[in-house]
Amino acid sequence: MHAVTLRVLRPGLHTTVQDLGRHGSQHLGVVPCGAMDAVAHRMANALVGNGADAAALECTVIGPELLFEQAALVALCGAAFEATIAGAALPQNRPVLLAAGARLRIGRTLRGARGYLAVTGGICVPAVLGSRSTYVPAAFGGLEGRALRAGDTLTLDAAAPALSAARFSRLENTRTAAGFASTAWQVSAMTLPRGDSISVRAMEGRHYAQFDAASRRAFFGESWRISQDSNRMGYRLAGPALVRRGAGDLLSEPTCLGTVQAPSDGSVIVLMADHQTTGGYPKIAEVAGADVPLLSQVAPGGMLRFERCSVEAAREALRRQHATIDTIVNSINLQYRS
């Protein structure tokens, strides 16, 4: 049996292999990693009939150019990209059956920052500590622990071509174009920013009361700009300098996705998917889990405001989000079972 592969002709700005992360080992110093926008990642996998944790490609701001050497069922979700097949626009947020030899060009984003390209059967790279996610700072996971490069070859499931055709044949309301076929229906882009600035719900952090009154007002009252030196580890925010009263040293303690730290220089950092496992900076807030995917879709230069919420409200928002996703995924799965 011939290997089933796709070739990287152009890598894009920062394209990595990601699944939903390696969880359960943070107490050992192992970073969770995983897709920055777990909602878009799950939608892309559902659209091609994969399980939620299959490995996909995370494309950042400028996507790659890929050659599919065999037929493949793909889906691109998340940010709205300039993406084409043989000069025709690639339909996003829906399953697309590519012909053998298709060249998929994913250019710049038109809105949002990160897209997820899922392929039936997933990207077949070795699992490291239970996950295929790439962690670039420590060079493990994904493809050799790094972002993709021109000339790379990614292995797909050996059954992917036959499985792709079989799955697509079960779908309703399909349309054919030059070099690919797709559906007339699509899923909604749940995490795509709708304007120039977003609102992110956040709870007061462990050290919120230690900041002076002006800093507390500024945190929830002012707008913040995502700095150019932001990345998958954390978003640095430009805005008012925050002052902690009686600033003394803090013991290093566990951190989590969405923790908002305020170092002694008065800056603000929101920890993202590749965040460190512990930290000693004061925690002024914690971003609600339901809003982390939305935050991940804002590129450097984008604006945000923090909206105060309670733990109960954050928990309910996450419950509602999961319920919505489950409903959409279940409706897609019904088509593949028909």
C-alpha positions as CSV (number, residue, x, y, z in Angstrom):
1,M,0.0,0.0,0.0
2,H,1.3,3.4,-1.0
3,A,1.9,6.0,1.7
4,V,-0.8,8.7,1.9
5,T,0.8,12.1,2.3
6,L,0.5,15.8,1.8
7,R,3.4,17.9,0.9
8,V,4.2,21.4,2.2
9,L,5.0,23.7,-0.7
10,R,5.0,26.9,1.4
11,P,4.8,26.7,5.2
12,G,2.9,30.0,6.0
13,L,3.8,32.2,8.9
14,H,3.5,29.7,11.7
15,T,1.8,26.4,10.9
16,T,1.9,23.6,13.4
17,V,0.2,20.2,14.1
18,Q,-2.2,20.5,17.1
19,D,-4.8,18.4,18.8
20,L,-6.6,19.2,22.0
21,G,-3.4,19.1,24.1
22,R,-1.6,16.9,26.6
23,H,-3.5,17.3,29.8
24,G,-2.9,15.7,33.2
25,S,0.8,16.3,33.5
26,Q,1.1,20.0,34.4
27,H,2.1,19.0,37.9
28,L,5.2,17.4,36.3
29,G,6.0,20.6,34.4
30,V,4.5,19.4,31.1
31,V,2.8,22.3,29.2
32,P,-0.7,21.5,27.9
33,C,-0.3,23.0,24.4
34,G,-3.1,22.1,22.0
35,A,-5.2,24.2,19.7
36,M,-5.5,27.9,20.6
37,D,-9.1,27.9,19.4
38,A,-10.4,24.5,20.6
39,V,-13.9,25.3,19.2
40,A,-12.8,25.8,15.6
41,H,-10.5,22.8,15.9
42,R,-13.4,20.6,17.0
43,M,-15.7,21.9,14.3
44,A,-13.1,21.2,11.6
45,N,-12.6,17.6,12.8
46,A,-16.4,17.0,13.0
47,L,-16.9,18.2,9.4
48,V,-14.5,15.5,8.1
49,G,-15.9,12.8,10.4
50,N,-13.0,12.7,12.8
51,G,-13.0,12.4,16.5
52,A,-12.6,15.6,18.5
53,D,-9.0,15.0,19.4
54,A,-7.6,14.2,15.9
55,A,-4.5,16.2,15.0
56,A,-5.1,19.0,12.5
57,L,-3.0,21.9,11.2
58,E,-3.2,25.3,13.0
59,C,-2.5,28.1,10.6
60,T,-1.6,31.5,12.0
61,V,-2.4,34.8,10.1
62,I,-0.8,33.5,6.8
63,G,-1.5,29.9,5.9
64,P,0.5,27.3,4.0
65,E,0.3,26.0,0.4
66,L,-0.2,22.2,0.4
67,L,-0.2,19.5,-2.2
68,F,-2.6,16.6,-1.6
69,E,-1.1,13.7,-3.5
70,Q,-4.3,11.6,-3.0
71,A,-7.9,12.6,-2.7
72,A,-8.8,13.9,0.7
73,L,-11.8,15.3,2.6
74,V,-10.8,18.5,4.4
75,A,-12.4,21.3,6.4
76,L,-11.0,24.8,7.2
77,C,-12.5,26.5,10.2
78,G,-11.7,29.4,12.5
79,A,-10.3,32.6,10.9
80,A,-11.6,33.7,7.5
81,F,-8.7,33.1,5.1
82,E,-8.0,33.9,1.5
83,A,-7.9,30.2,0.4
84,T,-8.1,28.7,-3.1
85,I,-8.1,25.5,-5.1
86,A,-7.0,25.9,-8.7
87,G,-7.9,29.6,-8.5
88,A,-11.4,29.0,-7.1
89,A,-12.2,30.0,-3.5
90,L,-12.2,27.2,-1.0
91,P,-15.5,27.0,0.9
92,Q,-14.8,27.3,4.6
93,N,-16.7,25.9,7.6
94,R,-17.9,22.9,5.5
95,P,-16.5,19.6,4.3
96,V,-14.6,19.8,1.0
97,L,-13.5,16.8,-1.1
98,L,-10.2,17.5,-2.9
99,A,-9.2,15.6,-5.9
100,A,-5.8,13.8,-6.0
101,G,-3.1,16.3,-6.9
102,A,-5.0,19.3,-5.6
103,R,-3.0,22.4,-4.4
104,L,-4.6,24.2,-1.5
105,R,-3.3,27.7,-1.1
106,I,-4.2,29.4,2.2
107,G,-3.2,33.0,2.1
108,R,-3.7,35.9,4.6
109,T,-6.6,36.1,7.0
110,L,-9.4,38.5,6.2
111,R,-10.8,38.2,9.8
112,G,-9.5,36.4,12.8
113,A,-6.0,35.0,13.4
114,R,-6.0,31.2,13.4
115,G,-7.5,28.6,11.1
116,Y,-7.7,24.8,11.5
117,L,-7.4,22.5,8.6
118,A,-8.6,19.0,9.4
119,V,-8.2,16.0,7.1
120,T,-10.1,12.7,7.3
121,G,-8.2,10.4,9.6
122,G,-6.1,13.2,11.0
123,I,-2.4,14.1,10.7
124,C,-0.4,11.0,11.6
125,V,2.5,12.1,13.7
126,P,3.8,10.2,16.8
127,A,2.0,11.0,20.1
128,V,4.3,12.4,22.8
129,L,3.0,12.1,26.3
130,G,-0.5,11.3,25.0
131,S,-0.8,14.1,22.5
132,R,0.3,15.0,18.9
133,S,0.4,18.8,19.7
134,T,3.5,20.7,18.8
135,Y,5.4,22.5,21.6
136,V,8.0,24.6,19.8
137,P,9.9,26.0,22.8
138,A,10.9,22.5,23.9
139,A,11.0,21.0,20.4
140,F,8.6,18.0,20.9
141,G,5.3,16.8,19.6
142,G,3.9,17.5,16.1
143,L,6.4,17.2,13.3
144,E,9.8,17.2,14.9
145,G,8.6,19.7,17.5
146,R,8.6,22.6,15.1
147,A,6.5,24.7,12.8
148,L,6.2,23.4,9.2
149,R,8.8,24.1,6.6
150,A,8.8,24.1,2.8
151,G,9.5,20.5,1.6
152,D,8.0,18.8,4.6
153,T,5.8,15.7,4.0
154,L,3.0,14.9,6.4
155,T,1.6,11.4,6.6
156,L,-2.1,10.8,6.6
157,D,-4.2,7.8,7.5
158,A,-3.6,5.0,4.9
159,A,-7.4,4.6,4.5
160,A,-7.9,8.4,4.1
161,P,-8.6,8.5,0.3
162,A,-11.2,5.7,0.4
163,L,-12.7,6.9,3.7
164,S,-12.9,10.5,2.4
165,A,-14.9,9.4,-0.7
166,A,-17.2,7.1,1.4
167,R,-17.9,9.8,3.9
168,F,-18.6,12.6,1.4
169,S,-21.0,10.3,-0.5
170,R,-23.2,10.2,2.5
171,L,-23.6,14.0,2.7
172,E,-26.6,15.9,1.5
173,N,-26.8,19.0,-0.8
174,T,-23.3,18.6,-2.4
175,R,-21.9,20.7,-5.2
176,T,-19.0,20.0,-7.6
177,A,-16.4,22.5,-8.8
178,A,-13.1,22.3,-10.7
179,G,-10.8,20.2,-8.5
180,F,-13.1,19.8,-5.5
181,A,-16.6,19.2,-4.3
182,S,-18.4,20.6,-1.2
183,T,-21.7,21.1,0.4
184,A,-24.2,23.9,0.1
185,W,-24.5,24.0,3.9
186,Q,-21.9,25.1,6.4
187,V,-21.5,25.5,10.2
188,S,-21.3,28.9,11.9
189,A,-18.0,30.5,12.7
190,M,-18.6,30.6,16.4
191,T,-15.3,32.3,17.5
192,L,-14.8,34.8,14.7
193,P,-14.5,38.4,16.1
194,R,-17.3,40.5,14.8
195,G,-15.7,44.0,15.0
196,D,-12.4,45.8,15.6
197,S,-12.6,45.2,19.4
198,I,-13.9,42.3,21.5
199,S,-15.2,42.0,25.0
200,V,-13.7,39.2,27.1
201,R,-15.3,38.0,30.3
202,A,-12.9,37.7,33.3
203,M,-13.1,37.0,37.0
204,E,-11.1,38.7,39.7
205,G,-7.9,36.9,40.3
206,R,-6.2,35.7,43.5
207,H,-4.3,39.0,43.8
208,Y,-6.8,41.4,42.4
209,A,-7.3,43.2,45.8
210,Q,-3.6,43.8,46.0
211,F,-3.7,46.3,43.2
212,D,-4.5,50.0,43.9
213,A,-7.9,51.4,43.1
214,A,-6.9,53.1,39.9
215,S,-5.4,49.9,38.6
216,R,-8.5,47.9,39.4
217,R,-10.7,50.5,37.6
218,A,-8.4,50.6,34.6
219,F,-8.3,46.8,34.2
220,F,-12.0,46.5,33.7
221,G,-12.6,50.0,32.4
222,E,-9.9,50.6,29.7
223,S,-9.2,49.1,26.3
224,W,-6.1,47.0,25.8
225,R,-4.1,46.4,22.6
226,I,-2.5,43.0,21.9
227,S,1.2,43.7,21.4
228,Q,3.4,42.4,18.5
229,D,5.4,40.2,20.9
230,S,2.4,38.1,21.7
231,N,2.5,34.4,20.8
232,R,1.0,31.0,21.8
233,M,2.6,31.2,25.3
234,G,0.9,34.5,26.1
235,Y,-0.6,37.7,24.9
236,R,1.1,40.9,26.1
237,L,-1.3,43.7,26.4
238,A,-0.5,47.4,25.9
239,G,-2.5,49.8,28.1
240,P,-2.4,51.5,31.5
241,A,0.4,50.4,33.8
242,L,-1.0,48.5,36.8
243,V,0.4,49.1,40.3
244,R,0.4,46.5,43.0
245,R,0.3,47.9,46.6
246,G,3.1,46.9,48.9
247,A,4.6,44.9,46.2
248,G,6.6,42.0,47.6
249,D,7.8,38.7,46.2
250,L,5.2,36.0,45.6
251,L,5.8,32.3,45.7
252,S,5.6,30.6,42.3
253,E,2.2,28.7,42.0
254,P,0.3,26.9,39.3
255,T,-1.0,28.8,36.3
256,C,-3.7,27.9,33.8
257,L,-5.1,28.8,30.4
258,G,-6.5,32.3,30.7
259,T,-4.6,33.4,33.8
260,V,-3.9,37.2,33.6
261,Q,-0.6,38.1,35.1
262,A,0.7,41.6,36.0
263,P,4.5,41.7,36.4
264,S,6.2,44.4,38.4
265,D,6.7,46.6,35.3
266,G,2.9,47.2,35.2
267,S,2.3,45.3,32.0
268,V,-0.4,42.7,31.5
269,I,0.0,39.1,30.1
270,V,-2.8,36.7,29.3
271,L,-1.5,33.1,29.4
272,M,-2.5,31.1,26.3
273,A,-2.2,27.5,25.1
274,D,1.6,27.1,25.5
275,H,1.7,28.8,28.9
276,Q,4.2,27.9,31.6
277,T,3.0,25.5,34.3
278,T,3.9,27.8,37.2
279,G,4.5,31.4,37.7
280,G,5.3,34.0,40.4
281,Y,3.6,37.1,38.9
282,P,0.5,38.4,40.6
283,K,-2.8,37.2,39.1
284,I,-5.1,40.1,38.6
285,A,-7.8,38.1,36.7
286,E,-8.8,34.8,35.0
287,V,-10.4,34.8,31.6
288,A,-13.6,32.9,31.3
289,G,-13.0,29.6,29.5
290,A,-15.8,30.2,27.0
291,D,-14.0,33.3,25.8
292,V,-10.5,32.0,25.3
293,P,-11.2,30.7,21.8
294,L,-12.5,34.2,20.8
295,L,-9.4,35.8,22.3
296,S,-7.2,33.4,20.4
297,Q,-8.7,34.8,17.1
298,V,-7.4,38.3,17.8
299,A,-4.1,39.1,16.1
300,P,-1.4,41.4,17.4
301,G,-2.7,45.0,17.1
302,G,-6.2,44.0,17.9
303,M,-8.2,45.6,20.8
304,L,-10.1,44.1,23.7
305,R,-11.9,45.1,26.9
306,F,-12.4,42.9,30.0
307,E,-15.9,42.5,31.3
308,R,-16.3,41.5,34.9
309,C,-18.1,38.2,35.5
310,S,-18.6,35.8,38.4
311,V,-17.3,32.2,38.6
312,E,-20.9,31.0,38.3
313,A,-21.5,33.1,35.1
314,A,-18.3,31.8,33.6
315,R,-19.2,28.2,34.3
316,E,-22.7,28.7,32.8
317,A,-21.2,30.3,29.7
318,L,-18.9,27.4,29.2
319,R,-21.8,24.9,29.7
320,R,-23.9,26.7,27.1
321,Q,-21.0,26.8,24.6
322,H,-20.3,23.1,25.0
323,A,-24.1,22.3,24.6
324,T,-24.1,24.3,21.3
325,I,-21.0,22.6,20.0
326,D,-22.4,19.2,20.9
327,T,-25.7,19.9,19.1
328,I,-23.8,20.9,15.9
329,V,-21.4,18.0,16.0
330,N,-24.2,15.5,16.6
331,S,-26.1,16.9,13.6
332,I,-23.0,16.4,11.4
333,N,-22.4,12.9,12.8
334,L,-26.0,11.9,11.8
335,Q,-25.2,12.7,8.2
336,Y,-22.1,10.5,8.3
337,R,-24.1,7.6,9.8
338,S,-26.8,7.7,7.1
